[in-house]
Amino acid sequence: MTVRPLIGVSTYLEAGTRWGLWELEAALLPAGYPRLVQRAGGLAAMLPPDAPEHAAATVARLDGLVIAGGPDVEPVHYGATPDPRTGPPARARDAWELALIKEALAAGLPLLGICRGMQLLNVALGGTLVQHIDGHAQVPGVFGHHTVKPVPGTLYGTVVPEETSVPTYHHQAVDRLGTGLTVSAQAADGTVEAVELPGPPWVLGVQWHPEMGGDLRVMQALVSAATRS
């Protein structure tokens, strides 16, 4: 029997969450993330925010890591003053996920960043972000779609070689690339839609939300890399 790789997915920690009769703080993850991992052949494990010093021990137990989408990265992490349109900080999550990325890169763990996860990967490697762009989140709370064009010869361009319509919802984007990162897909307006590190290890960030669509190829590539690592 093939052993399915264990893929950790970072999560929200939200106060005042309601279900049934209860209103409590909860570790939350949109169900699309674990479902995508499972459909791609992996086992999903939720990683709620923890003390950064526990990141190395966490990474050591995983076969692969997904940094999920979520709130804006606090601009202090890339030396910028907050734009009025930048959302409130999520400091515990920033610290935890930056530590996870650092330890995953040091350990050679396959890593996929999704939306905020791609932006945080860029910041972790010394890059910066555009704090607001128009046109990639037209209706609040509703995912849109647009086409992304892969860069031939890149990791992403090998996994998905054709132009593809993807589910998207974001108002920030990569500006200056982090050290070692390569652009591997762009939107028609020039927005960076995927970045990667020359491997090994397998490291990719995508600006869109594959967990909201039916294309398994990106997650299948992570699971495949996690199976070999």
C-alpha positions, -999 to +999 in steps of 0.1 A: +000+000+000+013+035-009+018+057+021+001+090+015+023+120+024+013+142+053+007+178+041+005+205+067-018+235+059-016+267+080-049+280+094-066+310+108-072+315+145-104+335+149-123+348+179-161+349+182-167+320+158-203+306+160-216+270+154-247+256+169-250+270+204-214+279+207-194+311+202-157+304+208-122+311+195-116+285+167-088+273+145-104+276+110-095+265+075-118+267+045-127+231+036-114+235+001-078+232+013-080+198+030-102+185+002-077+196-024-049+179-005-070+147-002-081+147-038-045+151-049-035+120-029-022+135+004-032+135+040-041+170+054-031+183+088-042+217+101-015+239+116-030+266+137-008+295+148+018+284+174+050+298+189+076+303+162+101+283+181+080+252+175+082+256+137+112+234+133+097+205+152+065+209+132+082+208+099+102+178+109+070+157+111+056+168+077+062+156+042+050+188+026+037+223+036+010+246+023+008+282+035-028+291+030-045+323+019-057+348+044-052+384+057-027+409+044+009+406+055+018+433+080+040+458+060+066+461+088+079+427+075+090+443+043+099+477+056+069+496+043+043+520+059+008+506+059-014+518+030-049+529+043-063+500+022-042+474+039-061+452+063-055+449+101-024+429+111-025+392+119+007+392+140+005+357+155-001+342+121+026+363+103+052+352+129+041+315+128+040+312+090+072+331+084+089+306+108+073+277+090+086+289+057+121+295+071+122+260+086+107+244+055+133+260+032+161+250+056+149+214+058+143+210+020+106+204+026+083+208-005+063+240-001+033+255-018+022+291-010-014+301-019-023+337-023-012+353+010+012+322+012+029+333-020+032+368-008+046+357+025+071+334+008+083+365-012+086+386+020+104+358+038+131+359+011+135+397+013+109+408-013+082+434-011+045+437-019+023+461-038-003+470-011-032+476-034-041+467-070-075+469-087-092+443-108-084+411-089-112+411-064-142+428-080-170+417-056-163+415-018-164+379-007-168+365-042-141+347-061-136+359-096-117+343-125-090+354-149-064+339-171-028+333-161+000+327-186+029+303-175+065+311-182+079+282-204+106+261-188+097+270-152+084+245-126+049+259-129+051+261-167+060+224-167+031+214-144+005+236-162+020+244-197-011+262-211-029+295-203-055+287-176-085+305-161-080+304-123-102+314-092-088+346-078-094+370-049-067+394-038-059+431-037-021+428-030+006+414-051+044+407-054+065+438-061+102+433-057+111+396-059+127+379-029+162+365-032+164+335-056+127+336-067+117+335-103+084+346-119+067+316-134+033+330-144+016+364-149-019+378-155-027+398-186-021+430-167+014+420-157+006+410-121+029+383-109+007+351-105+033+325-096+069+324-082+093+296-076+127+287-063+150+266-085+148+231-069+153+210-051+134+214-029+101+219-046+090+255-038+061+272-056+038+301-048+006+309-067-015+340-063-048+324-070-069+299-051-066+263-065-087+251-036-117+269-051-114+252-085-112+217-101-077+217-114-056+194-092-023+197-110-005+221-087-014+202-056-007+169-072+028+182-080+033+191-044+021+157-032+043+140-057+073+160-045+064+153-009+062+116-017+097+116-030+113+138-003 
